[in-house]
Amino acid sequence: MKYLIFVFVLALSFNTQAQTYGKSFKTKVGEQLPGFQLISATGEIFEIEDFRGKPLLIILFGTHCGPCLKKLPVINERIATKYNRDELTIVAVAATDNQYDVDRFKEKWDYDFIYVPDPMQKIFNKFAWNTIPRNILVDKNGKILFQSLGYNKSPFEDMVNIIQREIGR
């Protein structure tokens, strides 16, 4: 019986961590998104404030990360193809990847995201110490609504529902 209770508590703690209401993020749900500049794979320069006025989904990923490669097509299919850029902006930050890696990735997987190489992890380090993939969903005013680590169905569905609520569909 003690073993079953231990396994249940352990499973519950993993689920809580997957929803990232824990210590794996430097940022917290309800806080304002930290300010930073993005230079996209196409050379466009954005200040994070440029994305105010509509929800923003930031994906922290790696071009050679197995879980990332499973998660990105689902984000593209379930979210990016459902909403246009006037409703939702999706920024995919390639942690540790340089411009060449991002260009090669984009040629192979042309999802409707704004791609940003982050070889020195300047953006990634604003949110976390380690581990990808991660999602950060931000409302139209720059407040963090949701954060997730890894690729788990339940937190992903929570994020999809929050996006639907924020966009009003």
C-alpha positions as CSV (number, residue, x, y, z in Angstrom):
1,M,0.0,0.0,0.0
2,K,2.8,2.4,0.8
3,Y,4.4,1.6,-2.5
4,L,1.1,2.5,-4.3
5,I,0.9,5.8,-2.5
6,F,4.5,6.6,-3.3
7,V,3.9,5.8,-7.0
8,F,0.8,8.0,-7.1
9,V,2.5,10.9,-5.4
10,L,5.5,10.5,-7.8
11,A,3.2,10.5,-10.9
12,L,1.3,13.5,-9.6
13,S,4.6,15.4,-9.1
14,F,5.7,14.6,-12.7
15,N,2.4,15.8,-14.1
16,T,2.6,19.1,-12.1
17,Q,6.2,19.6,-13.4
18,A,5.0,19.0,-17.0
19,Q,2.5,21.8,-16.6
20,T,5.4,23.9,-15.3
21,Y,3.8,25.6,-12.4
22,G,7.0,24.6,-10.7
23,K,10.7,25.5,-10.4
24,S,11.8,24.6,-13.9
25,F,11.1,28.1,-15.3
26,K,12.7,31.3,-14.3
27,T,9.4,33.1,-15.2
28,K,6.1,32.5,-13.6
29,V,2.5,32.4,-14.9
30,G,0.9,35.8,-14.2
31,E,4.2,37.8,-14.6
32,Q,5.0,40.1,-17.5
33,L,7.1,38.7,-20.2
34,P,10.7,39.8,-19.8
35,G,11.9,42.3,-22.5
36,F,14.3,41.2,-25.2
37,Q,15.1,41.6,-28.9
38,L,14.6,38.9,-31.5
39,I,16.5,38.6,-34.8
40,S,14.5,36.2,-37.0
41,A,16.1,33.7,-39.4
42,T,15.1,36.1,-42.2
43,G,17.0,39.0,-40.5
44,E,14.0,40.9,-39.2
45,I,14.5,42.6,-35.9
46,F,11.7,42.6,-33.3
47,E,11.4,44.0,-29.9
48,I,9.2,41.8,-27.7
49,E,6.8,44.8,-27.4
50,D,6.2,44.5,-31.2
51,F,4.0,41.5,-30.5
52,R,1.6,43.2,-28.1
53,G,-2.0,43.4,-29.1
54,K,-2.5,39.6,-29.8
55,P,-1.5,36.4,-28.1
56,L,2.1,35.2,-28.5
57,L,3.3,31.6,-28.4
58,I,7.1,31.2,-27.8
59,I,8.4,27.8,-28.5
60,L,11.9,27.0,-27.2
61,F,13.3,24.1,-29.2
62,G,16.3,22.6,-30.8
63,T,16.7,21.5,-34.4
64,H,18.1,18.1,-33.3
65,C,15.9,17.6,-30.2
66,G,13.8,14.4,-30.5
67,P,10.8,15.6,-28.4
68,C,10.9,18.9,-30.2
69,L,10.7,17.2,-33.6
70,K,7.6,15.4,-32.3
71,K,6.0,18.5,-30.8
72,L,6.5,21.0,-33.6
73,P,4.3,19.3,-36.2
74,V,1.5,19.0,-33.7
75,I,1.8,22.7,-32.9
76,N,1.8,23.5,-36.6
77,E,-1.2,21.3,-37.3
78,R,-3.3,22.1,-34.2
79,I,-2.5,25.8,-33.7
80,A,-0.5,27.5,-36.6
81,T,-2.8,26.3,-39.3
82,K,-5.9,27.1,-37.3
83,Y,-5.1,30.8,-36.6
84,N,-3.6,33.4,-38.9
85,R,-0.8,35.8,-37.9
86,D,-3.4,38.6,-37.2
87,E,-4.8,36.4,-34.4
88,L,-1.7,34.7,-32.9
89,T,2.1,35.0,-33.4
90,I,4.2,31.9,-33.0
91,V,7.9,32.4,-32.5
92,A,10.2,29.4,-32.5
93,V,13.4,30.1,-30.7
94,A,16.1,27.6,-31.6
95,A,18.1,27.3,-28.4
96,T,21.8,26.6,-29.1
97,D,21.3,26.6,-32.9
98,N,23.0,28.9,-35.3
99,Q,21.6,30.5,-38.4
100,Y,22.8,27.7,-40.7
101,D,21.0,25.0,-38.5
102,V,17.8,27.1,-38.4
103,D,17.9,27.6,-42.2
104,R,18.3,23.9,-42.9
105,F,15.6,23.1,-40.4
106,K,13.2,25.6,-42.0
107,E,13.9,24.2,-45.5
108,K,12.9,20.8,-44.3
109,W,10.0,21.8,-42.0
110,D,8.4,25.0,-43.2
111,Y,6.0,25.6,-40.4
112,D,4.3,29.0,-40.2
113,F,6.4,30.2,-37.3
114,I,8.9,33.1,-37.0
115,Y,12.2,31.3,-36.5
116,V,14.9,32.8,-34.3
117,P,18.3,31.3,-33.8
118,D,19.6,31.6,-30.3
119,P,23.1,30.1,-30.4
120,M,24.3,31.8,-27.2
121,Q,20.9,31.1,-25.4
122,K,20.3,34.7,-24.6
123,I,16.6,34.3,-25.0
124,F,16.4,30.8,-23.6
125,N,18.2,31.9,-20.4
126,K,15.5,34.5,-19.7
127,F,13.1,31.5,-19.2
128,A,15.0,28.5,-18.1
129,W,18.2,26.9,-17.0
130,N,18.0,23.8,-19.2
131,T,15.7,21.3,-21.0
132,I,13.7,21.7,-24.2
133,P,11.0,21.8,-25.6
134,R,9.2,24.5,-23.8
135,N,6.1,26.7,-24.6
136,I,5.4,30.1,-23.2
137,L,2.0,31.5,-24.0
138,V,1.6,35.3,-23.5
139,D,-1.6,37.3,-23.7
140,K,-2.1,40.5,-25.8
141,N,-0.8,42.7,-23.0
142,G,2.5,40.7,-22.4
143,K,1.4,38.7,-19.4
144,I,2.4,35.0,-19.2
145,L,-0.6,32.8,-19.3
146,F,0.9,29.4,-19.6
147,Q,4.2,27.6,-19.6
148,S,5.0,24.0,-20.3
149,L,8.0,21.7,-20.4
150,G,8.3,18.7,-22.6
151,Y,5.6,17.2,-24.7
152,N,2.7,15.8,-22.8
153,K,-0.9,15.6,-24.1
154,S,-2.7,17.1,-21.0
155,P,-0.7,20.4,-20.8
156,F,-0.8,20.7,-24.5
157,E,-4.6,20.5,-24.6
158,D,-4.7,23.1,-21.7
159,M,-2.6,25.4,-23.9
160,V,-4.8,24.9,-26.9
161,N,-7.9,25.7,-24.8
162,I,-6.2,28.9,-23.4
163,I,-5.4,30.0,-27.0
164,Q,-9.0,29.4,-28.1
165,R,-10.2,31.4,-25.1
166,E,-7.8,34.3,-25.7
167,I,-8.6,34.5,-29.4
168,G,-12.3,34.1,-28.8
169,R,-13.1,31.0,-30.8
